[in-house]
């Protein structure tokens, strides 16, 4: 969960995960640990990450639900994001394929 929030905040800010880690003073191994273990950092690191992104520690821990605007998304995209968090990787991939299909259909219709 922490990793997913971190990743989304990086995307919103337009920086890579490793660039953000370096800016914060963390190693790539730390980010990899968050991804592989689902672990969240401790106090000082949480504070540094929160300060870097300008968000609360509660938001980073998933305690405070972020506002759609805070995540840089419209309401629908934000709702889809929240629903997708609990899906398996396989189902996330299927959802992504469906979204791509609909986008391609829309592009064909607009031509």
N, C-alpha and C positions, 0 to 999 in steps of 0.2 A: 504494500500500500504506500509506504513512504517513497519507495523508488518511483512508483507511477506518478505521484504528485511532483516529485523532483524532476522527472522527465518532462512532464507537461509544462512545468514552469520554465524549464530550459527552452523548450520549443516556443513558448510564448515570448520569451525574451530574445529568441533568435541566436542562441549560443549552443554549442555542443555540450554534452554531458561532461566531457573531459575538460573543456574550456572553463565551464562553471566551477568544476572541482578545483582546478588550478587557481582560478580567481579567488576562491574561498580559502585556499591553502590546504586542500585535501588531495589525496592521491587517487589515481584511477582505480586502484585496488579497493579503495573504500567504496566507490560507487558500484563496483562489481560485487562486492560483499552485500550491499543493500539489495541488489538485483537478485542474486542467487539465494540469499538466506531470508529475505523479507524483513531483515532487521532495520531498525531505525537508529539513527545516531543518538548519542547522549547529549546532555545539557549544553555544553559549550559549543559543540558542533551544530546542534539544532539552532542555537542562537545565531551563529555565523551564517548558516544557510538562510534562515528567516530574514536576517538583515540584508543579505545579498539580493534576495528576491523582493524585499519589501512586503513580506507577508507575516502573519502571526505563526508562532510555534504550533498553536492549536490547529491551524490550517494544515501545516506540514504533517501533523500526526493524524489528520483526518477527523479531528474532534469537531472542528468548526467547518461546516460545509462552505466551500468557496462560492462566491457569487459568480454567475455566468460571465459578467463583465470582467471580474477579476481574472478569470481564466481566458479572457479574450475570445469568448464564444457567444453566439446568439443562444436564446433559450432552448431551441430544439437541439442544437449541437451539444449543448451542455447536458441536456437530459439523456441524450444518446451516450455521451461519455460516461455519465454516472451508471447507466444500466450496463454498459459494456465492461465495467471494472470487475464484475463478478463472473463474467463468462470465462469458459475454458479457452486456452490458446486456439484450439481447433475451431470453436464457435466464433471467436474474435476474427479469425481468418475468413470464415464464411460470411460474416457480417461485412467485412471489408470488401470482399468480392461482390456482394450484393450492391453495396454503395457504388462501387466502380461501374457495375452493370447499369444502374440507374443513371449515373452521370453520363455514360456513353449514349444511352438511349435519348437523354435530354439533348445532348449535343447533336445527335442525328436529326431530331425533331426541329431544332432551331436552324438547320441549314436550308 
